Amino acid sequence: MSAPEPLPSVETRLRAAAPHRLVATARRVLAERVGAREVTLLLADYGLSVLQPVSDLPDAGAPVSAQDGPQGRAFVEQSPVIEVVDASAGHQVHLPVTVRGDRVGVLTVRLPAEAATPDIVLQLADFATGLGHEVATAGRDTDLFLLARRTRRLTLAAEMQWQLLPGRGCAREEFTLSAHLEPAYAIGGDNFDWSAGADHLVLTVTDGMGQGIEASLLTSLTVAALRNARRAGVPLADQASLADQAVYAQYGGKKYASTLLLEFDLATGTVHAVDAGSPQLFRQRAGHTERVELEAQLPLGMFEESVYDEQTLAVEPGDRLIVVSNGVHATRSAAGDVFGERVLRQILSATRAAEAHEAARAVVAGLIEHYGSSRLAADAAVVCLDWHGRPG
């Protein structure tokens, strides 16, 4: 079999495809270049429980586990998995589809047995990454990819929240960040947001009071105000003050949003923090887990013209930071036991060797087990950040 043309060179064909024809174009390209017999793009659902095929056909295929099986392994481990079938049926190659650290799903390609060489698998991995970027772009113009992410209908509040989020992960040489929300299909007021520039990362975790649409509207206003202040280039404490004014102007102190604001200096690891409410911060360093005690200040919008002060702390290469909202650390079981610090520490210690995305998911899984149902009484947000530091 002659050596195929390098797959990244075909990305222009993906860019030229109509958004709803993107998977069909990928299927045609891979059939031509590597003799692919089947090509399926599966996207992770909002709850990170299953991977669902992307298709506008009603019989597109059944979802598969996002945690188990060959596709689940490729998704969790973020590396190609070759499923050996037989010489006549060919081999299936499952490739993670990830966009700048945000795990999107898995691309499954069935190849003739003799074509599943290491070189072709590496090219397919690059192709899957390129396809992920095209999916992110095409998602602006079609609902096809959003529909593949849901196993059931979202509440209106959850629809608003998921559209507000920047993604579920971000990776740079200085850090790896991953986050998760539950109940994924009925989330209301919890939110996480970030922005990374050349020298700084700003991360916020917000918990708007209330439930449903009212909480979602409050959180949407708060996040928009924080983004507006951040993009104006003002210091972190002033970002909190401006968002506080915006929320108070709208609600007059009757509603407010608890928010933790963190700004990382990517060169030094210095962190500026404003604790405006209930999200809690934990740090894992050298095998030890501790809560980072910050000066508790007023939630955003509680009183008119609140003044906020910044605190500083430092992160070192190898540190892991975990932020949890009130819906995590204050949730009670049916017996009345608070999830609290003790259980959280146990989960964080058990997942220290796991990647950030698995640690965040494990906290949510532990919370659901503690509560006894996936229908949590309060929104829960978990953000996990692994700090690598800037080389040199």
Secondary structure, 3 states (H helix, E strand, C coil): CCCCCCHHHHHHHHHHCCHHHHHHHHHHHHHHHHCCCEEEEEEECCCCCEEEECCCCCCCCCCEECCCHHHHHHHHHCCCEEEEEECCCEEEEEEEEEECCEEEEEEEEEECHHHCCHHHHHHHHHHHHHHHHHHHHHCCCCCHHHHHCCCCCCCHHHHHHHHHCCCCEEECCCEEEEEEEECCCCCCCEEEEEEECCCEEEEEEEEECCCHHHHHHHHHHHHHHHHHHHHCCCCHHHHHHHHHHHHHHHHCCCCCEEEEEEEEECCCCEEEEEEECCCEEEEEECCEEEECCCCECCCECCCCCCCCCCEEEECCCCCEEEEECHHHHCCECCCCCECHHHHHHHHHHHCCCCCHHHHHHHHHHHHHHHHCCCCCCCCEEEEEEEECCCCC
